[in-house]
Amino acid sequence: MKNNYHFSSKENFVKKILFSLLFMLLCSQGIKAATEQTILDLSSPANPVQFEFNANGSWKETYNDVDYTYWEAQTFMFSHLVEGPGSSWGGAVWNGFTVSRNADDANHSDNWTDNQWGCMAKGGISVVDNGVVKISSSRPYIIGYWNSWSKEQSLGIMFNDGKSYNPVGVYIANHPWPYYDNINGSAFASAMTKEGDYFKLIAHGVAADATEKTSDFLLAQYKEGSLKQSTNWEWFDLSQLGEVVKIYFTMESSDNGGYGMNTSAFFCLDRLTVNAGSDQSGVKNNYAEENHVSVYYSHDEESVNITATINAEVSVYRADGAKMLTSHIECGSNSIPFGNMPDGLYLIKCGNSVFKIIKR
């Protein structure tokens, strides 16, 4: 009996040790999985390093078309006046993404130009607790304004590390301008009063091979005799987009004219969430680590100088995702002329390695 008792105790001890090891392993895997998810946080931007706001709550650089044809937060790059210098027409217009901390949800049909910085949800998202969205009137969020003439360039989101990601989703809220125009109409837009009238946001996911998948989000819809529009932050599932190197948004409405969509092309966005793509799975990047690629931009020579230990294909992308050129480099030192390229940020993809340069 005594031996059986000691054997049982040892067996239980071993089981506890094995269980503890298994628990620790599962926890470590869970922690790893959690770190592979990125949730947009506007409180710690990368470029600029801090958002400064006007008295009306709008980002002070909203009309800056020289220094900010894009802005960055964590790994995300948000397009902003991507047409470059002159596209704001001296501070009269803007498009793309900007940041606001204005909680105004009122109807300003008498002067939307000065009051275009609000959100029907009355502020940004401070926390999501067990599915409950909590809002702070002082919390910054993003306003998107679609320039239909620029198509995907206007509302493009890239990743500043050049890697791919799997979009999970994003919170979307109605902007006051189209919200009230859909109810009352305006000099440009018609009220949505007919069955089937709609206003929607379309997310496009661009894969590494340039193929696209889309997903739709209804911002407004006249259905079963009434107009349905939310005044809350609503979750937009983006998982159908698959693994992407870029996301961009377009908009669509039942109210159109000779110059395109009549409905005001605004919406609000917060807490964009993505998971790491397959190129971040922990597999060793042989090209970058073993073949030693170096890239730098020479301001004096106006050229991109690349040194590599093997032959490779090089692609140059603009900040909005447009491919500017493709070139073949040889083992050793190479130079790609860059004098005819406009100032701005570029991503240089050399094999599996991606580098960021800025031409000023």
NORHUDA-V614912 format. One line per field, one symbol per residue. phi: phi as a letter, one per 20 degrees, with the letter a starting at -180 (. if undefined). Layout:
phi=???
This chain:
phi=.ffffffffffffffffffffffffffffffffffeeddgcffcfdbffbeddffeneffegdeedecebbcbleecdfalffngnfelmnecbbndcdbceefceedfeafgecedebfempeeeaddlneeddcfdefbdddceeffelfffcdcdcfemeebdferbeccfeggfgfffedmbfddefecdgngbbcdcedddefemfcccbdceebbeblnbedbeddfdfdfdfffmfcdbcbdccbbfdccfdofeffedbdbblgccdfeffcenffefffeddleccbdeffelbedcdbebfaeccddffenffeacbdddgoeccdgcfeeffqecdddcmeeccdccdc
